[in-house]
Amino acid sequence: MTPVDILILSNGPGEVTTWVRPVVRALRQQLGDDRSVVRISVVLSPCPHASGKEAAIALSYPEVDRVQGAEHFWQFLLWGKTFDNWDWRSRGVIVFLGGDQFFPVVIGKKLGYSTVIYAEWDARWYSLINRFGVMKAKVAERVPQKYAHKFTVVGDLMLEAQSSLRTQDSGLGTERIGLLPGSKAAKLAQGVPLTLAIAEYVKAKRPQTQFVIPVAPTLDLQTLANFADPQKNPFVETFGFGGASLIFSDDNQQKPALKTANGLTVELWQETPAYDLLSQCSICLTTVGANTAELGALAVPMLVLLPTQQLDAMRSWDGLPGLLANLPGVGSTFAKVINWLFLRRKGLLAWPNIWAQEEIVPELVGQLQPPEIGEMVLDLLAHPEKLAQMQLELRNVRGEAGAAQKLATLVKQEIDM
């Protein structure tokens, strides 16, 4: 085979971990590991949710040969040259896995490469793109018939979360609860003290319960701990939480942990992806976002929390709302208005509920208080049949695996043409 370059375009932490990871693995499985024949590059575009660690995460994938961070994206888009002046082979395919669908149009023309777009909710520029792998058939419903041949239903990449674990029991017989407060400051400021306060409440009434935080790969431990420190995060007191500090074992035989003022120890799990750990949790407390998709794919029961003690705290919206909410000086005002409007028009938030078009996992939005949520958790733990029903419904809506392999097949077909 003539040597080819595969260029992955992506952006945020969710896309890099839940889309890029399975796709590059599938590409290597289908196209082989000979880098002189197939080279895989990742170029990141700016994202309001980005932590700055996305490039390092993408580079950690053994299937990937080189990565350019988002800070150099615009010069690449405009001039077709990377910061390190990468060379490009004469044949190649651009695979879009997050960002603006116009980006592969421009870059594909500059490099002379074919283009394959993964379209989750809608497809654009179909007259200028070679192929689309879409999540559902309805994504292509509004496409003119003459372009229909470009569209293939591949399924939901969010459901690629360790399909080998999907047949496992999610650990309903154990007493472990996973806490997933998020990865960005906008969510962590309220999510960390709220979930830790809930954990203290549950532990006091159910001492056998253990708690763990699967730490997002974009988050370092000290930053996480700062959100549990009342001196550094005013929301700690808002939830009536006494605070927590980061501790390490003397012999490094135990994982680092957060220890609360009331003596609760919450283990910090840094191995990623944490699917094996999550699959053994009785239930998880999570914020909205990609976490809900991964938990849904693993059929792990969950409570989805969106506290609104401060309307200007949530500033991680996509597109124009996110830009307005983060403007210096006036961003707080925009955030309050945007979130007020959001709460009035709120639809389904968690991915499993969106898939099912009904609330199969509880979404708790508003002035959330730890005792209130704690009692819900205690009730579920005391009635395992409720958790089993939630798990069954999650299994029914999560769909079939294989989206990454189907998308990789589209790329291979472009290469073989």
Residue, then its C-alpha position, 0 to 999 in steps of 0.5 A: m500500500t502506498p504510504v498514507d497519512i491519517l489526520i484526526l481533527s478533534n478538540g475537547p477533553g470528552e472528544v479526545t478520551t471518548w472518541v479519539r481513543p477508540v477510533v485510533r485503536a480501530l484504525r490500527q486494528q484494520l490498517g496495521d501498525d507499520r508507521s512507514v505505511v500508515r501514520i496517524s496525526v492528531v491536530l486539536s482545535p480550541c475548545p471552551h472546555a479544554s484543560g490544556k492537557e488534551a495534547a498530552i493525553a492524545l500523545s499517550y495513545p500508542e496508536v498516535d504518532r504525533v500531536q499538535g496542541a490547540e494553541h497552534f491550530w489557527q496558523f495550521l488552518l490558515w496556512g496549512k503548516t504546523f508549528d513543527n512544520w510536519d511533512w505530509r504524504s501525498r495521500g491521506v484522509i482527514v477524520f473529523l472527531g470534534g470541533d467545527q465541521f468546516f475545519p476538515v473542508v479547509i484543511g482537506k483542500k490545503l492538503g489534498y486529502s479525502t475527508v471523513i466526518y463523524a456526525e453526532w447530531d447534524a451534518r454540514w458541508y455534505s457537498l464538500i465532504n467525501r464521507f459521513g459516519v453518522m450516529k443515527a439515520k435521522v442525521a441524514e434525513r434532511v440531506p438531498q438525495k444526491y448526497a445520500h450515498k456519502f452517509t453511513v450509520v455507524g452508531d454512537l461513539m460514546l458507547e465505545a467505553q470498553s465494550s468488553l466490560r459491558t457484560q459484567d455485573s456492575g457491582l450491585g452487591t458491593e458497597r462502593i460509590g463513585l463520585l464524578p464531580g467533573s473536570k473543569a472549574a465551573k463544575l468542580a467548584q460546586g461538585v466537589p464539596l457537594t459530592l463529598a458532603i453527600a458521601e459523609y452523610v451516607k457514610a454516617k448511616r451506612p458505615q460499610t460504604q466505600f467511596v472513590i473518585p476516578v480523577a479525570p486525566t486532565l486534572d491533577l490531584q492538588t487542583l482537585a483538593n483545592f476545590a475541597d478547601p474552604q480557604k480556596n473555594p467558597f462553595v465548601e461552606t455553601f453546602g455545609f461541608g467542613g472541607a477535606s485535604l489531600i493525603f498520601s500513604d507513608d509507604n505509597q502502598q495505598k492510593p492518594a485520598l481526600k480526607t474530610a474534616n469528619g474523618l471520611t477517606v475518599e480514594l483517588w483513582q488516577e488510572t484511565p480509563a477507569y471502566d473496570l472501577l466504575s463497573q464495580c460501583s453500586i451507584c455513581l454521583t455524577t455531573v452532566g457531560a461525557n461521564t453520563a455516557e460512559l456510565g450508561a455504556l457500562a450500565v452503572p446506575m447513577l444520580v446526575l447532579l446539577p447544583t445551581q447555588q450560584l447561577d454564574a458558576m456554570r460557564s462551560w456551555d458550548g458555542l456563543p453562550g460559552l464565549l459570552a459567559n466567560l467574557p472578562g467583567v461581564g461574563s458573570t451577568f451573561a452566565k446568570v441570564i444564560n443559566w436562568l433561561f436554561l433552567r426554564r427550558k431544561g430538557l433531558l441532560a444525561w446521555p442515557n436519558i437523551w438516548a431513551q427520550e425519557e428520564i431513566v436515571p434521575e436528573l437533580v437540578g436546583q438548590l441541591q442539599p447533601p442530606e436530600i441527595g444522601e437520603m436518595v442514595l440510602d434509599l437506593l442502596a436499601h432497595p437493590e431492586k431499584l438499582a437493578q431496574m435502572q441498570l436494566e433500562l441502561r442496558n436496553v438503551r445503550g445500543e450496539a458497540g462497533a461505531a469505531q470499527k465502522l468509522a475505521t472501515l469508512v477511512k479504509q475505503e477512502i484509502d483503497m479508492 
